[in-house]
Amino acid sequence: MKGLVFFTDFHAHLWSEFSNPVPDPKLVNDRFSQQIETLNDIFKFADEHQYGVVHGGDLFHARSYVDTRVINAGFKTIASYKNVPTILLRGNHDSVSNQMDSPASIDIFNLLPNVTVLDTPTYKDLVIDGKKVHIEFMPYGEDVLKMKESLNSQSERAKQGGADINLEVAHLGVDGAK
């Protein structure tokens, strides 16, 4: 792998505000059509440059339900790039509840051999352009104590790992942020 493309908070949805109908009933309106076009552009770029893709959470917008057309278009797009290693981190909008390992709309992507869905704190060690890259992942959750403990463990692991590059990909709410 030569690099990574990172994007987050995609929030795929059939947005009705400021949208216009399109002829394709599967894409419903121009806002959703543009979202799928953008998703395709991201994966096409990654494929052409031999990059992997990391998504930082909230691939879909609707919490407990995703319109069939939305999940089908997203799945079809990502599935069409079989050579792109992909990591999808679970965000709060992807899951049924705010429990860290709750069922999520992105779970179906685990059926694709090149996609890994992460719903608990974990890490990945990758070699990117000859460099050892250590990435820690923290999905969204509301068990603050457990998350703080995990973040401390992640920090210690990163310090001791000997990687050329250490990254943290987290989908978090931050108390007191302005």
Disulfide bonds with the S-S distance in Angstrom:
none
